[in-house]
Amino acid sequence: MRTRQTISEPICFEGIGIHSGKPAKITLTPRCSGGIRFIKDNVEIPADYRFADASLRSISLIKDNLHIMVVEHLLAALWICQISDLLIDVQGEEIPALDGSAMPFVEKIHQTTRKELGKVWERESVMHPIRVTRDESEIIYFPDSSESLIATVILSYPEPGIDDEVETLNLYSPDLSTELAPARTFAFCSWIEQLKQRQLIQGGSLNNAVVFDEQGKLLNEQGFRMGRECSRHKLLDLIGDMMLYPRRLTGRIISYKPGHALDLKFLRILAKETGNE
Ligand SMILES: [Zn+2]
C-alpha cells in the first residue's frame, strides 16, 4: 500500500527546454493535498490526463491557452520517489530537459526528506481487461490481485538501431531509481530534420538524448547507460503518463509500439470504464 507524500523543502531545477531550446526553470514546493499541480503565470494546471495533450511527441498540459511542455520525465521521477502532492512553479515554456532522463530529478529529490501525509494513495479497482489501439500501437491491460503493476513494452521501428526490444518491469519496484530513472530519451537521425522543421527538439543534443545514425550506429561516444535503455525509457514515459491518473493502477499491462498518445487514450478509457471520468 502506497502512502501519499510530499517533499519537506523547495527544490529548483534549471536547464534548457528540449523543444524550445530556451532556458527553463522550475521550483518544486511542498503541498499537503491537491495532488501534483503546475503553476505558471498565476494559472494552476493539475497533472491530469484531462488537461494533457500528446501531439508534440511528449506530454503538454494545457489550460486557458497556457501550455507547459514535456512534463513526463519529471512526473516519472515523482512516481519513482513516491511524491503524490506538490506544487511545481514553471518559468519558461517547458520542464528542463536536463540529461533526457529522470535521473537528475530523482537524485535531487532523494537528497531531501519526504513528509508522509498520513493518507493512502487510492488504488484503482478494475474488474476486466482493457484493450486500446491507436494506428499500429496497442495496449492490453488486465487486472490481478497483486499490489504490483507489471508492465511489458515491445518496441518495433523500421529504422535500424533498436531491434525489436522487449522489457518487463514491476512499476512499483523499489529499485526504479536505478532500473528506470537513468534511461534517456532517444531519436533516429532520420527523425531529427523533420522534428526541427516543426520547431521541436531545438534544444536536443547528444547531452540529452540517445541518437542513432542512418546505419543504426549509436552516436553517443559513452554508449548506453544500461541494457535495453530505449525500452526502459519507454517504461519511464509510461509511469510519467500514469501520474496523470489520480489513482494507482495495479495489474498487468502490455504496450506494443508504446507512445504518449496511446497512453493518454488508455487513461481516458480506463477512467470511463471505472466511472472516474
Ligand atoms: Zn521520454
Boltz pocket constraint, residues with backbone or C-beta under 6 A from the ligand:
constraints:
  - pocket:
      binder: B
      contacts: [[A, 72], [A, 73], [A, 100], [A, 185], [A, 233], [A, 237]]
      max_distance: 6.0
